[in-house]
Amino acid sequence: MMEVIIGLLEKGHPRISPTLYPLIFKGMIMIPISKEKCFHMHHWIINLFILIISLFIYIPKLIIGFSLGLFLQGLSYKDRFHFIINNPY
C-alpha cells in the first residue's frame, strides 16, 4: 500500500495522472523531440534544482526536507539516468 502512495513502484503511474500535451504525459514531464523519442524530466532533477535554489534563497525547511526525500527516492530507480525515451504520445 505504501508503495502506491509514495511511488516506489518503478514503471508505475501515479493515481493522479493528468496528460497535457506536449508537456505532461500521465503525470510525468515528457517533452517530444520527434515522433519516436521524447525527453523525460525525472522528478529527482526537479527536486535537486529546488535543493540548489534553497542554498541561495529562503525556502521553508519542510519543503527542503520533502525535496530531499523525493530526490533520494528518485535516485533509487533503475532508469534514473534515462532521459531520452520512446515517445508515449
Biopython code that builds the backbone (N, CA, C, O; Angstrom):
import numpy as np
from Bio.PDB.StructureBuilder import StructureBuilder

atoms = [
    (1, "MET", "N", (0.822, -1.207, 0.000)),
    (1, "MET", "CA", (0.000, 0.000, 0.000)),
    (1, "MET", "C", (0.861, 1.264, 0.000)),
    (1, "MET", "O", (0.606, 2.204, -0.752)),
    (2, "MET", "N", (1.877, 1.268, 0.852)),
    (2, "MET", "CA", (2.722, 2.458, 0.952)),
    (2, "MET", "C", (3.451, 2.734, -0.371)),
    (2, "MET", "O", (3.691, 3.892, -0.715)),
    (3, "GLU", "N", (3.802, 1.678, -1.108)),
    (3, "GLU", "CA", (4.482, 1.858, -2.383)),
    (3, "GLU", "C", (3.617, 2.630, -3.366)),
    (3, "GLU", "O", (4.123, 3.441, -4.142)),
    (4, "VAL", "N", (2.327, 2.381, -3.335)),
    (4, "VAL", "CA", (1.408, 3.074, -4.246)),
    (4, "VAL", "C", (1.306, 4.546, -3.871)),
    (4, "VAL", "O", (1.235, 5.404, -4.750)),
    (5, "ILE", "N", (1.299, 4.845, -2.582)),
    (5, "ILE", "CA", (1.139, 6.223, -2.120)),
    (5, "ILE", "C", (2.358, 7.070, -2.455)),
    (5, "ILE", "O", (2.218, 8.180, -2.968)),
    (6, "ILE", "N", (3.559, 6.555, -2.167)),
    (6, "ILE", "CA", (4.750, 7.375, -2.387)),
    (6, "ILE", "C", (5.461, 7.067, -3.687)),
    (6, "ILE", "O", (6.480, 7.689, -3.987)),
    (7, "GLY", "N", (4.960, 6.132, -4.462)),
    (7, "GLY", "CA", (5.504, 5.898, -5.786)),
    (7, "GLY", "C", (6.782, 5.097, -5.823)),
    (7, "GLY", "O", (7.679, 5.421, -6.601)),
    (8, "LEU", "N", (6.898, 4.075, -5.021)),
    (8, "LEU", "CA", (8.099, 3.259, -5.032)),
    (8, "LEU", "C", (8.105, 2.232, -6.154)),
    (8, "LEU", "O", (9.127, 1.593, -6.404)),
    (9, "LEU", "N", (7.002, 2.072, -6.815)),
    (9, "LEU", "CA", (6.921, 1.079, -7.884)),
    (9, "LEU", "C", (7.451, 1.662, -9.186)),
    (9, "LEU", "O", (6.921, 2.650, -9.693)),
    (10, "GLU", "N", (8.494, 1.051, -9.720)),
    (10, "GLU", "CA", (9.021, 1.507, -10.999)),
    (10, "GLU", "C", (8.065, 1.114, -12.111)),
    (10, "GLU", "O", (7.341, 0.123, -12.008)),
    (11, "LYS", "N", (8.073, 1.896, -13.161)),
    (11, "LYS", "CA", (7.215, 1.676, -14.332)),
    (11, "LYS", "C", (5.730, 1.830, -14.015)),
    (11, "LYS", "O", (4.889, 1.521, -14.859)),
    (12, "GLY", "N", (5.400, 2.293, -12.841)),
    (12, "GLY", "CA", (4.006, 2.503, -12.482)),
    (12, "GLY", "C", (3.579, 3.919, -12.814)),
    (12, "GLY", "O", (4.399, 4.755, -13.192)),
    (13, "HIS", "N", (2.320, 4.172, -12.672)),
    (13, "HIS", "CA", (1.786, 5.501, -12.917)),
    (13, "HIS", "C", (1.146, 6.015, -11.642)),
    (13, "HIS", "O", (0.552, 5.237, -10.896)),
    (14, "PRO", "N", (1.254, 7.313, -11.376)),
    (14, "PRO", "CA", (0.630, 7.871, -10.184)),
    (14, "PRO", "C", (-0.890, 7.775, -10.255)),
    (14, "PRO", "O", (-1.468, 7.673, -11.337)),
    (15, "ARG", "N", (-1.533, 7.808, -9.076)),
    (15, "ARG", "CA", (-3.005, 7.748, -9.044)),
    (15, "ARG", "C", (-3.621, 8.945, -9.750)),
    (15, "ARG", "O", (-4.616, 8.812, -10.464)),
    (16, "ILE", "N", (-3.033, 10.096, -9.550)),
    (16, "ILE", "CA", (-3.475, 11.294, -10.261)),
    (16, "ILE", "C", (-2.495, 11.456, -11.411)),
    (16, "ILE", "O", (-1.331, 11.799, -11.201)),
    (17, "SER", "N", (-2.971, 11.208, -12.630)),
    (17, "SER", "CA", (-2.044, 11.202, -13.766)),
    (17, "SER", "C", (-2.605, 11.976, -14.956)),
    (17, "SER", "O", (-3.055, 11.387, -15.939)),
    (18, "PRO", "N", (-2.571, 13.311, -14.851)),
    (18, "PRO", "CA", (-3.093, 14.108, -15.970)),
    (18, "PRO", "C", (-2.156, 14.086, -17.173)),
    (18, "PRO", "O", (-0.946, 13.905, -17.030)),
    (19, "THR", "N", (-2.725, 14.272, -18.346)),
    (19, "THR", "CA", (-1.949, 14.412, -19.569)),
    (19, "THR", "C", (-2.277, 15.771, -20.170)),
    (19, "THR", "O", (-3.440, 16.103, -20.396)),
    (20, "LEU", "N", (-1.236, 16.548, -20.424)),
    (20, "LEU", "CA", (-1.373, 17.882, -21.017)),
    (20, "LEU", "C", (-0.319, 17.990, -22.121)),
    (20, "LEU", "O", (0.802, 18.444, -21.890)),
    (21, "TYR", "N", (-0.708, 17.563, -23.322)),
    (21, "TYR", "CA", (0.234, 17.554, -24.446)),
    (21, "TYR", "C", (0.713, 18.963, -24.727)),
    (21, "TYR", "O", (-0.112, 19.877, -24.736)),
    (22, "PRO", "N", (1.975, 19.190, -24.954)),
    (22, "PRO", "CA", (3.106, 18.295, -25.115)),
    (22, "PRO", "C", (4.035, 18.260, -23.909)),
    (22, "PRO", "O", (5.190, 17.862, -24.060)),
    (23, "LEU", "N", (3.591, 18.656, -22.720)),
    (23, "LEU", "CA", (4.499, 18.713, -21.574)),
    (23, "LEU", "C", (4.322, 17.586, -20.565)),
    (23, "LEU", "O", (5.301, 17.123, -19.981)),
    (24, "ILE", "N", (3.104, 17.145, -20.357)),
    (24, "ILE", "CA", (2.847, 16.177, -19.298)),
    (24, "ILE", "C", (2.114, 14.969, -19.879)),
    (24, "ILE", "O", (1.101, 15.110, -20.563)),
    (25, "PHE", "N", (2.650, 13.771, -19.590)),
    (25, "PHE", "CA", (2.014, 12.531, -20.008)),
    (25, "PHE", "C", (1.829, 11.666, -18.773)),
    (25, "PHE", "O", (2.803, 11.217, -18.169)),
    (26, "LYS", "N", (0.579, 11.433, -18.400)),
    (26, "LYS", "CA", (0.229, 10.626, -17.230)),
    (26, "LYS", "C", (1.004, 11.052, -15.993)),
    (26, "LYS", "O", (1.530, 10.216, -15.258)),
    (27, "GLY", "N", (1.071, 12.363, -15.770)),
    (27, "GLY", "CA", (1.702, 12.911, -14.583)),
    (27, "GLY", "C", (3.213, 13.044, -14.658)),
    (27, "GLY", "O", (3.831, 13.502, -13.697)),
    (28, "MET", "N", (3.823, 12.660, -15.762)),
    (28, "MET", "CA", (5.279, 12.746, -15.914)),
    (28, "MET", "C", (5.615, 13.819, -16.944)),
    (28, "MET", "O", (4.917, 13.975, -17.946)),
    (29, "ILE", "N", (6.687, 14.550, -16.686)),
    (29, "ILE", "CA", (7.099, 15.592, -17.627)),
    (29, "ILE", "C", (7.832, 14.922, -18.780)),
    (29, "ILE", "O", (8.930, 14.392, -18.609)),
    (30, "MET", "N", (7.208, 14.953, -19.962)),
    (30, "MET", "CA", (7.776, 14.364, -21.163)),
    (30, "MET", "C", (7.594, 15.336, -22.314)),
    (30, "MET", "O", (6.472, 15.709, -22.658)),
    (31, "ILE", "N", (8.705, 15.741, -22.902)),
    (31, "ILE", "CA", (8.682, 16.716, -23.981)),
    (31, "ILE", "C", (9.087, 16.012, -25.274)),
    (31, "ILE", "O", (10.210, 15.518, -25.377)),
    (32, "PRO", "N", (8.190, 15.958, -26.264)),
    (32, "PRO", "CA", (8.518, 15.273, -27.521)),
    (32, "PRO", "C", (9.702, 15.924, -28.239)),
    (32, "PRO", "O", (9.789, 17.146, -28.355)),
    (33, "ILE", "N", (10.602, 15.077, -28.712)),
    (33, "ILE", "CA", (11.731, 15.526, -29.532)),
    (33, "ILE", "C", (11.431, 15.211, -30.995)),
    (33, "ILE", "O", (11.724, 16.006, -31.889)),
    (34, "SER", "N", (10.846, 14.048, -31.220)),
    (34, "SER", "CA", (10.444, 13.619, -32.561)),
    (34, "SER", "C", (9.229, 12.711, -32.395)),
    (34, "SER", "O", (8.718, 12.546, -31.288)),
    (35, "LYS", "N", (8.771, 12.125, -33.495)),
    (35, "LYS", "CA", (7.634, 11.207, -33.392)),
    (35, "LYS", "C", (8.007, 9.941, -32.635)),
    (35, "LYS", "O", (7.136, 9.267, -32.084)),
    (36, "GLU", "N", (9.292, 9.613, -32.604)),
    (36, "GLU", "CA", (9.730, 8.381, -31.953)),
    (36, "GLU", "C", (10.291, 8.585, -30.558)),
    (36, "GLU", "O", (10.185, 7.678, -29.733)),
    (37, "LYS", "N", (10.885, 9.736, -30.255)),
    (37, "LYS", "CA", (11.589, 9.961, -28.996)),
    (37, "LYS", "C", (11.067, 11.185, -28.260)),
    (37, "LYS", "O", (10.531, 12.115, -28.863)),
    (38, "CYS", "N", (11.239, 11.162, -26.936)),
    (38, "CYS", "CA", (10.906, 12.338, -26.130)),
    (38, "CYS", "C", (11.900, 12.447, -24.976)),
    (38, "CYS", "O", (12.592, 11.486, -24.640)),
    (39, "PHE", "N", (11.956, 13.631, -24.381)),
    (39, "PHE", "CA", (12.816, 13.907, -23.232)),
    (39, "PHE", "C", (11.989, 13.744, -21.963)),
    (39, "PHE", "O", (10.939, 14.371, -21.818)),
    (40, "HIS", "N", (12.458, 12.906, -21.047)),
    (40, "HIS", "CA", (11.766, 12.675, -19.777)),
    (40, "HIS", "C", (12.514, 13.402, -18.674)),
    (40, "HIS", "O", (13.669, 13.090, -18.386)),
    (41, "MET", "N", (11.851, 14.372, -18.057)),
    (41, "MET", "CA", (12.416, 15.113, -16.929)),
    (41, "MET", "C", (12.023, 14.375, -15.652)),
    (41, "MET", "O", (10.866, 14.424, -15.233)),
    (42, "HIS", "N", (12.974, 13.699, -15.042)),
    (42, "HIS", "CA", (12.710, 12.932, -13.823)),
    (42, "HIS", "C", (12.447, 13.864, -12.638)),
    (42, "HIS", "O", (12.951, 14.986, -12.581)),
    (43, "HIS", "N", (11.641, 13.364, -11.694)),
    (43, "HIS", "CA", (11.294, 14.206, -10.546)),
    (43, "HIS", "C", (12.502, 14.490, -9.661)),
    (43, "HIS", "O", (12.518, 15.505, -8.963)),
    (44, "TRP", "N", (13.498, 13.638, -9.668)),
    (44, "TRP", "CA", (14.661, 13.886, -8.820)),
    (44, "TRP", "C", (15.451, 15.097, -9.307)),
    (44, "TRP", "O", (16.094, 15.776, -8.506)),
    (45, "ILE", "N", (15.411, 15.376, -10.604)),
    (45, "ILE", "CA", (16.115, 16.551, -11.132)),
    (45, "ILE", "C", (15.420, 17.834, -10.672)),
    (45, "ILE", "O", (16.077, 18.805, -10.296)),
    (46, "ILE", "N", (14.105, 17.829, -10.707)),
    (46, "ILE", "CA", (13.336, 18.994, -10.262)),
    (46, "ILE", "C", (13.610, 19.266, -8.792)),
    (46, "ILE", "O", (13.792, 20.415, -8.389)),
    (47, "ASN", "N", (13.639, 18.203, -7.991)),
    (47, "ASN", "CA", (13.887, 18.375, -6.564)),
    (47, "ASN", "C", (15.338, 18.749, -6.275)),
    (47, "ASN", "O", (15.601, 19.472, -5.314)),
    (48, "LEU", "N", (16.276, 18.278, -7.078)),
    (48, "LEU", "CA", (17.665, 18.727, -6.943)),
    (48, "LEU", "C", (17.755, 20.226, -7.200)),
    (48, "LEU", "O", (18.460, 20.942, -6.490)),
    (49, "PHE", "N", (17.040, 20.696, -8.214)),
    (49, "PHE", "CA", (17.004, 22.121, -8.519)),
    (49, "PHE", "C", (16.472, 22.920, -7.323)),
    (49, "PHE", "O", (17.024, 23.965, -6.981)),
    (50, "ILE", "N", (15.411, 22.433, -6.696)),
    (50, "ILE", "CA", (14.858, 23.103, -5.509)),
    (50, "ILE", "C", (15.888, 23.141, -4.393)),
    (50, "ILE", "O", (16.036, 24.159, -3.717)),
    (51, "LEU", "N", (16.607, 22.031, -4.193)),
    (51, "LEU", "CA", (17.630, 21.984, -3.145)),
    (51, "LEU", "C", (18.768, 22.968, -3.417)),
    (51, "LEU", "O", (19.260, 23.621, -2.497)),
    (52, "ILE", "N", (19.181, 23.071, -4.672)),
    (52, "ILE", "CA", (20.248, 24.017, -5.018)),
    (52, "ILE", "C", (19.773, 25.450, -4.817)),
    (52, "ILE", "O", (20.507, 26.279, -4.279)),
    (53, "ILE", "N", (18.548, 25.744, -5.245)),
    (53, "ILE", "CA", (17.988, 27.091, -5.074)),
    (53, "ILE", "C", (17.902, 27.458, -3.592)),
    (53, "ILE", "O", (18.087, 28.617, -3.219)),
    (54, "SER", "N", (17.617, 26.453, -2.746)),
    (54, "SER", "CA", (17.481, 26.730, -1.302)),
    (54, "SER", "C", (18.794, 27.169, -0.672)),
    (54, "SER", "O", (18.793, 27.692, 0.442)),
    (55, "LEU", "N", (19.912, 26.970, -1.359)),
    (55, "LEU", "CA", (21.193, 27.465, -0.855)),
    (55, "LEU", "C", (21.317, 28.974, -1.010)),
    (55, "LEU", "O", (22.118, 29.604, -0.320)),
    (56, "PHE", "N", (20.532, 29.559, -1.907)),
    (56, "PHE", "CA", (20.649, 30.971, -2.221)),
    (56, "PHE", "C", (19.459, 31.808, -1.765)),
    (56, "PHE", "O", (19.608, 32.996, -1.477)),
    (57, "ILE", "N", (18.284, 31.196, -1.698)),
    (57, "ILE", "CA", (17.103, 31.929, -1.226)),
    (57, "ILE", "C", (16.424, 31.110, -0.134)),
    (57, "ILE", "O", (16.631, 29.901, -0.024)),
    (58, "TYR", "N", (15.621, 31.781, 0.661)),
    (58, "TYR", "CA", (14.934, 31.107, 1.751)),
    (58, "TYR", "C", (13.806, 30.231, 1.205)),
    (58, "TYR", "O", (12.929, 30.689, 0.472)),
    (59, "ILE", "N", (13.862, 28.972, 1.586)),
    (59, "ILE", "CA", (12.794, 28.023, 1.311)),
    (59, "ILE", "C", (12.515, 27.315, 2.631)),
    (59, "ILE", "O", (13.457, 26.869, 3.287)),
    (60, "PRO", "N", (11.262, 27.198, 3.041)),
    (60, "PRO", "CA", (10.954, 26.560, 4.328)),
    (60, "PRO", "C", (11.562, 25.157, 4.436)),
    (60, "PRO", "O", (11.632, 24.411, 3.459)),
    (61, "LYS", "N", (11.996, 24.825, 5.648)),
    (61, "LYS", "CA", (12.653, 23.541, 5.892)),
    (61, "LYS", "C", (11.763, 22.354, 5.550)),
    (61, "LYS", "O", (12.271, 21.304, 5.158)),
    (62, "LEU", "N", (10.459, 22.493, 5.687)),
    (62, "LEU", "CA", (9.543, 21.412, 5.326)),
    (62, "LEU", "C", (9.655, 21.085, 3.836)),
    (62, "LEU", "O", (9.671, 19.915, 3.452)),
    (63, "ILE", "N", (9.733, 22.109, 3.012)),
    (63, "ILE", "CA", (9.860, 21.903, 1.564)),
    (63, "ILE", "C", (11.232, 21.333, 1.231)),
    (63, "ILE", "O", (11.351, 20.469, 0.362)),
    (64, "ILE", "N", (12.268, 21.808, 1.913)),
    (64, "ILE", "CA", (13.609, 21.276, 1.693)),
    (64, "ILE", "C", (13.657, 19.791, 2.057)),
    (64, "ILE", "O", (14.222, 18.988, 1.314)),
    (65, "GLY", "N", (13.071, 19.430, 3.188)),
    (65, "GLY", "CA", (13.046, 18.030, 3.602)),
    (65, "GLY", "C", (12.269, 17.152, 2.638)),
    (65, "GLY", "O", (12.699, 16.045, 2.312)),
    (66, "PHE", "N", (11.135, 17.642, 2.185)),
    (66, "PHE", "CA", (10.319, 16.917, 1.217)),
    (66, "PHE", "C", (11.088, 16.737, -0.090)),
    (66, "PHE", "O", (11.081, 15.652, -0.672)),
    (67, "SER", "N", (11.751, 17.800, -0.550)),
    (67, "SER", "CA", (12.527, 17.734, -1.785)),
    (67, "SER", "C", (13.709, 16.785, -1.650)),
    (67, "SER", "O", (14.034, 16.059, -2.590)),
    (68, "LEU", "N", (14.351, 16.784, -0.496)),
    (68, "LEU", "CA", (15.469, 15.870, -0.271)),
    (68, "LEU", "C", (14.995, 14.422, -0.327)),
    (68, "LEU", "O", (15.656, 13.570, -0.922)),
    (69, "GLY", "N", (13.857, 14.146, 0.291)),
    (69, "GLY", "CA", (13.308, 12.792, 0.260)),
    (69, "GLY", "C", (12.954, 12.354, -1.151)),
    (69, "GLY", "O", (13.259, 11.226, -1.538)),
    (70, "LEU", "N", (12.318, 13.222, -1.925)),
    (70, "LEU", "CA", (11.960, 12.891, -3.306)),
    (70, "LEU", "C", (13.192, 12.758, -4.198)),
    (70, "LEU", "O", (13.216, 11.937, -5.114)),
    (71, "PHE", "N", (14.210, 13.566, -3.925)),
    (71, "PHE", "CA", (15.461, 13.468, -4.674)),
    (71, "PHE", "C", (16.109, 12.099, -4.449)),
    (71, "PHE", "O", (16.486, 11.423, -5.407)),
    (72, "LEU", "N", (16.235, 11.697, -3.195)),
    (72, "LEU", "CA", (16.850, 10.407, -2.881)),
    (72, "LEU", "C", (16.012, 9.243, -3.393)),
    (72, "LEU", "O", (16.555, 8.259, -3.896)),
    (73, "GLN", "N", (14.703, 9.350, -3.268)),
    (73, "GLN", "CA", (13.810, 8.298, -3.749)),
    (73, "GLN", "C", (13.923, 8.153, -5.259)),
    (73, "GLN", "O", (13.914, 7.034, -5.771)),
    (74, "GLY", "N", (14.029, 9.263, -5.979)),
    (74, "GLY", "CA", (14.158, 9.225, -7.425)),
    (74, "GLY", "C", (15.454, 8.581, -7.885)),
    (74, "GLY", "O", (15.494, 7.927, -8.927)),
    (75, "LEU", "N", (16.512, 8.766, -7.110)),
    (75, "LEU", "CA", (17.789, 8.155, -7.461)),
    (75, "LEU", "C", (17.789, 6.640, -7.247)),
    (75, "LEU", "O", (18.690, 5.951, -7.727)),
    (76, "SER", "N", (16.801, 6.121, -6.541)),
    (76, "SER", "CA", (16.750, 4.676, -6.310)),
    (76, "SER", "C", (16.178, 3.912, -7.503)),
    (76, "SER", "O", (16.267, 2.684, -7.540)),
    (77, "TYR", "N", (15.596, 4.608, -8.473)),
    (77, "TYR", "CA", (15.033, 3.946, -9.654)),
    (77, "TYR", "C", (16.146, 3.484, -10.590)),
    (77, "TYR", "O", (17.178, 4.144, -10.711)),
    (78, "LYS", "N", (15.935, 2.361, -11.241)),
    (78, "LYS", "CA", (16.927, 1.832, -12.187)),
    (78, "LYS", "C", (17.075, 2.725, -13.421)),
    (78, "LYS", "O", (18.154, 2.797, -14.008)),
    (79, "ASP", "N", (16.004, 3.399, -13.811)),
    (79, "ASP", "CA", (16.040, 4.236, -15.020)),
    (79, "ASP", "C", (16.344, 5.701, -14.725)),
    (79, "ASP", "O", (16.001, 6.578, -15.518)),
    (80, "ARG", "N", (16.979, 5.967, -13.599)),
    (80, "ARG", "CA", (17.199, 7.347, -13.143)),
    (80, "ARG", "C", (17.994, 8.211, -14.120)),
    (80, "ARG", "O", (17.850, 9.434, -14.117)),
    (81, "PHE", "N", (18.827, 7.595, -14.951)),
    (81, "PHE", "CA", (19.629, 8.374, -15.888)),
    (81, "PHE", "C", (19.171, 8.211, -17.333)),
    (81, "PHE", "O", (19.899, 8.577, -18.255)),
    (82, "HIS", "N", (17.994, 7.673, -17.537)),
    (82, "HIS", "CA", (17.435, 7.549, -18.889)),
    (82, "HIS", "C", (16.579, 8.784, -19.168)),
    (82, "HIS", "O", (15.492, 8.938, -18.611)),
    (83, "PHE", "N", (17.072, 9.639, -20.016)),
    (83, "PHE", "CA", (16.367, 10.893, -20.301)),
    (83, "PHE", "C", (15.683, 10.873, -21.658)),
    (83, "PHE", "O", (14.617, 11.468, -21.814)),
    (84, "ILE", "N", (16.268, 10.204, -22.639)),
    (84, "ILE", "CA", (15.667, 10.101, -23.962)),
    (84, "ILE", "C", (14.994, 8.733, -24.026)),
    (84, "ILE", "O", (15.655, 7.697, -23.955)),
    (85, "ILE", "N", (13.665, 8.750, -24.161)),
    (85, "ILE", "CA", (12.895, 7.504, -24.167)),
    (85, "ILE", "C", (11.949, 7.478, -25.363)),
    (85, "ILE", "O", (11.829, 8.462, -26.093)),
    (86, "ASN", "N", (11.283, 6.348, -25.555)),
    (86, "ASN", "CA", (10.305, 6.250, -26.632)),
    (86, "ASN", "C", (9.141, 7.192, -26.369)),
    (86, "ASN", "O", (8.679, 7.316, -25.235)),
    (87, "ASN", "N", (8.680, 7.837, -27.390)),
    (87, "ASN", "CA", (7.592, 8.813, -27.270)),
    (87, "ASN", "C", (6.276, 8.091, -26.959)),
    (87, "ASN", "O", (5.819, 7.283, -27.768)),
    (88, "PRO", "N", (5.662, 8.363, -25.808)),
    (88, "PRO", "CA", (4.428, 7.687, -25.446)),
    (88, "PRO", "C", (3.164, 8.330, -26.015)),
    (88, "PRO", "O", (2.083, 7.747, -25.935)),
    (89, "TYR", "N", (3.292, 9.527, -26.589)),
    (89, "TYR", "CA", (2.117, 10.249, -27.068)),
    (89, "TYR", "C", (1.489, 9.584, -28.269)),
    (89, "TYR", "O", (0.488, 10.072, -28.792)),
]
sb = StructureBuilder()
sb.init_structure("model")
sb.init_model(0)
sb.init_chain("A")
sb.init_seg("    ")
for serial, (resi, resn, name, xyz) in enumerate(atoms, 1):
    if name == "N":
        sb.init_residue(resn, " ", resi, " ")
    sb.init_atom(name, np.array(xyz, "f"), 0.0, 1.0, " ", f" {name:<3s}", serial, name[0])
structure = sb.get_structure()
